[in-house]
């Protein structure tokens, strides 16, 4: 066979593959919601802004409506935009769309001992996922149910957690006093407070604000939340098979995840050795007791590794969300000193200068409650939600959503709804106040998502934000290093999360 014949045959073969790929895309999409036509292999990559995917979703919703289809690489994605569509998916179709998408999955991988790695979900070597956040296996309902029950037993959303937070608030205030009015970066100082609260619940451990091991853990958790929100990690999510083997920041995420999980696994093993089933000390002990009940089961749900992953999930979620919200919130209050002054007035009137804030105070502090909610709305912490997946072929608004389709119920489309929140781009506590100055509930406020995958730590996070913020403003005034009008509130990256800019400021004791 001549070289020309080989070349022609190769070109025909490549053209055939291209035609088949396009045909499969069209054939599999004809009953799906509308959306831009996908190219082979890359899908709709050219139609999205990889550094700000939530912004791209907003623009596409204007063109294609509240329900539209995208292809990100080989992944079929249906995006829900707006209150009605998101609510239908999360609440009315909660059984159909409660799966967890397999963009970023946590897996066990044994290599010179047990460690945790982020492995592309379509790799043949990737076993079923564990934990809570990224678990899409048959165990997720059982693990979530037991985790919620156990967290409630240890005070989640109850008085026990209020005492934990109030106690930690005293350490936070002392750490702020030690800055002596000098400029400092609040990232890891603020992060220590929620980190210690969730650590106490999970494995009865508290870290000093300058403790090196605690600081390292907080730094890795912070770095992962930042990196997961960058453009490179969005590319990794879309093309995991190819990007996994390339150099890049995804390798740092894997290393951090492995180290965090190994640290937690050591705590789990220590607890296992000293376990007293008649007197569980913390969350780990409760899961170990379930493991003991299953020790003769052929397919146990609870193993040392699975418990470690579950605890690591909760440590991550319970630390980065609250600490980032507090850090972003203080920057906002420096941008709007008039809001901070109103908070000072309400705190002084209701709580006074010495008594520690309590949750019962929230009923008499509508302005503070409104500010906390407006901070969460405005910063839009997880704009596109943690991606869901269709559990079965489902008819939704006349469209057929095939099993396995990634579902994105966007939260920013609710939090920035112009009808519900006039001037949504502006920070306005009045969004949550009625004409009489009383707190006004909004069903559009779904910062913690909703339905079967709603954040398990919502009650704890709400309590922490109110108590920590009230305690700090009770004792300190915030001093910006720049003119308030020059403070830029734009996130430095906007992907998995909206990450605030790094800044320094001063806290001045109130006389």
Secondary structure in CASP SS format (residue, H / E / C, confidence):
PFRMAT SS
TARGET T0000
AUTHOR 0000-0000-0000
METHOD secondary structure of the structure
MODEL  1
X C 1.00
X C 1.00
X H 1.00
X H 1.00
X H 1.00
X H 1.00
X H 1.00
X H 1.00
X H 1.00
X H 1.00
X H 1.00
X H 1.00
X H 1.00
X H 1.00
X H 1.00
X H 1.00
X H 1.00
X H 1.00
X H 1.00
X H 1.00
X H 1.00
X H 1.00
X H 1.00
X H 1.00
X H 1.00
X H 1.00
X H 1.00
X H 1.00
X H 1.00
X C 1.00
X C 1.00
X C 1.00
X C 1.00
X C 1.00
X C 1.00
X C 1.00
X C 1.00
X C 1.00
X E 1.00
X C 1.00
X C 1.00
X C 1.00
X E 1.00
X C 1.00
X H 1.00
X H 1.00
X H 1.00
X C 1.00
X C 1.00
X C 1.00
X C 1.00
X C 1.00
X H 1.00
X H 1.00
X H 1.00
X H 1.00
X H 1.00
X H 1.00
X H 1.00
X H 1.00
X H 1.00
X H 1.00
X H 1.00
X H 1.00
X C 1.00
X C 1.00
X E 1.00
X E 1.00
X E 1.00
X E 1.00
X E 1.00
X E 1.00
X C 1.00
X C 1.00
X E 1.00
X E 1.00
X E 1.00
X E 1.00
X E 1.00
X E 1.00
X C 1.00
X C 1.00
X H 1.00
X H 1.00
X H 1.00
X H 1.00
X H 1.00
X H 1.00
X H 1.00
X H 1.00
X H 1.00
X H 1.00
X C 1.00
X C 1.00
X C 1.00
X C 1.00
X C 1.00
X C 1.00
X E 1.00
X E 1.00
X C 1.00
X C 1.00
X C 1.00
X C 1.00
X C 1.00
X E 1.00
X E 1.00
X E 1.00
X E 1.00
X E 1.00
X C 1.00
X C 1.00
X C 1.00
X E 1.00
X E 1.00
X E 1.00
X E 1.00
X E 1.00
X C 1.00
X C 1.00
X C 1.00
X C 1.00
X C 1.00
X C 1.00
X C 1.00
X C 1.00
X C 1.00
X C 1.00
X C 1.00
X C 1.00
X C 1.00
X C 1.00
X C 1.00
X C 1.00
X C 1.00
X C 1.00
X C 1.00
X C 1.00
X C 1.00
X H 1.00
X H 1.00
X H 1.00
X H 1.00
X H 1.00
X H 1.00
X H 1.00
X H 1.00
X H 1.00
X H 1.00
X H 1.00
X H 1.00
X H 1.00
X H 1.00
X C 1.00
X C 1.00
X C 1.00
X C 1.00
X C 1.00
X H 1.00
X H 1.00
X H 1.00
X H 1.00
X H 1.00
X H 1.00
X H 1.00
X H 1.00
X H 1.00
X H 1.00
X H 1.00
X H 1.00
X H 1.00
X H 1.00
X H 1.00
X H 1.00
X H 1.00
X H 1.00
X H 1.00
X C 1.00
X C 1.00
X C 1.00
X C 1.00
X C 1.00
X C 1.00
X E 1.00
X E 1.00
X C 1.00
X H 1.00
X H 1.00
X H 1.00
X H 1.00
X H 1.00
X H 1.00
X H 1.00
X H 1.00
X H 1.00
X H 1.00
X H 1.00
X H 1.00
X H 1.00
X H 1.00
X H 1.00
X H 1.00
X H 1.00
X C 1.00
X C 1.00
X C 1.00
X C 1.00
X C 1.00
X C 1.00
X C 1.00
X C 1.00
X H 1.00
X H 1.00
X H 1.00
X H 1.00
X H 1.00
X H 1.00
X H 1.00
X H 1.00
X H 1.00
X H 1.00
X H 1.00
X H 1.00
X H 1.00
X H 1.00
X H 1.00
X H 1.00
X C 1.00
X C 1.00
X C 1.00
X H 1.00
X H 1.00
X H 1.00
X H 1.00
X H 1.00
X H 1.00
X H 1.00
X H 1.00
X C 1.00
X H 1.00
X H 1.00
X H 1.00
X H 1.00
X C 1.00
X C 1.00
X C 1.00
X C 1.00
X C 1.00
X H 1.00
X H 1.00
X H 1.00
X H 1.00
X H 1.00
X H 1.00
X H 1.00
X H 1.00
X H 1.00
X H 1.00
X H 1.00
X H 1.00
X H 1.00
X H 1.00
X H 1.00
X H 1.00
X H 1.00
X H 1.00
X H 1.00
X H 1.00
X H 1.00
X H 1.00
X H 1.00
X H 1.00
X H 1.00
X C 1.00
X C 1.00
X C 1.00
X C 1.00
X C 1.00
X C 1.00
X C 1.00
X C 1.00
X C 1.00
X H 1.00
X H 1.00
X H 1.00
X H 1.00
X H 1.00
X H 1.00
X H 1.00
X H 1.00
X H 1.00
X H 1.00
X H 1.00
X C 1.00
X C 1.00
X C 1.00
X C 1.00
X C 1.00
X C 1.00
X C 1.00
X C 1.00
X C 1.00
X C 1.00
X H 1.00
X H 1.00
X H 1.00
X H 1.00
X H 1.00
X H 1.00
X H 1.00
X H 1.00
X H 1.00
X H 1.00
X H 1.00
X H 1.00
X H 1.00
X H 1.00
X H 1.00
X H 1.00
X H 1.00
X H 1.00
X H 1.00
X H 1.00
X H 1.00
X H 1.00
X H 1.00
X H 1.00
X H 1.00
X H 1.00
X H 1.00
X H 1.00
X H 1.00
X H 1.00
X H 1.00
X H 1.00
X C 1.00
X H 1.00
X H 1.00
X H 1.00
X H 1.00
X H 1.00
X H 1.00
X H 1.00
X H 1.00
X H 1.00
X H 1.00
X H 1.00
X H 1.00
X H 1.00
X H 1.00
X C 1.00
X C 1.00
X C 1.00
X C 1.00
X C 1.00
X C 1.00
X C 1.00
X C 1.00
X H 1.00
X H 1.00
X H 1.00
X H 1.00
X H 1.00
X H 1.00
X C 1.00
X H 1.00
X H 1.00
X H 1.00
X H 1.00
X H 1.00
X H 1.00
X H 1.00
X H 1.00
X H 1.00
X H 1.00
X H 1.00
X H 1.00
X H 1.00
X H 1.00
X C 1.00
X C 1.00
X C 1.00
X C 1.00
X C 1.00
X C 1.00
X C 1.00
X C 1.00
X E 1.00
X E 1.00
X C 1.00
X C 1.00
X C 1.00
X C 1.00
X E 1.00
X E 1.00
X E 1.00
X C 1.00
X C 1.00
X E 1.00
X E 1.00
X E 1.00
X C 1.00
X C 1.00
X C 1.00
X C 1.00
X E 1.00
X E 1.00
X E 1.00
X E 1.00
X C 1.00
X C 1.00
X H 1.00
X H 1.00
X H 1.00
X H 1.00
X C 1.00
X C 1.00
X C 1.00
X C 1.00
X C 1.00
X C 1.00
X C 1.00
X C 1.00
X C 1.00
X C 1.00
X C 1.00
X C 1.00
X C 1.00
X H 1.00
X H 1.00
X H 1.00
X H 1.00
X E 1.00
X C 1.00
X C 1.00
X C 1.00
X C 1.00
X C 1.00
X E 1.00
X C 1.00
X C 1.00
X C 1.00
X C 1.00
X C 1.00
X C 1.00
X C 1.00
X C 1.00
X C 1.00
X C 1.00
X C 1.00
X H 1.00
X H 1.00
X H 1.00
X C 1.00
X C 1.00
X C 1.00
X C 1.00
X H 1.00
X H 1.00
X H 1.00
X H 1.00
X H 1.00
X H 1.00
X H 1.00
X H 1.00
X H 1.00
X H 1.00
X H 1.00
X H 1.00
X H 1.00
X H 1.00
X H 1.00
X H 1.00
X H 1.00
X H 1.00
X E 1.00
X E 1.00
X E 1.00
X E 1.00
X E 1.00
X C 1.00
X C 1.00
X C 1.00
X H 1.00
X H 1.00
X H 1.00
X C 1.00
X C 1.00
X C 1.00
X C 1.00
X C 1.00
X C 1.00
X E 1.00
X E 1.00
X C 1.00
X C 1.00
X C 1.00
X E 1.00
X E 1.00
X C 1.00
X C 1.00
X C 1.00
X C 1.00
X E 1.00
X E 1.00
X E 1.00
X E 1.00
X E 1.00
X E 1.00
X C 1.00
X C 1.00
END
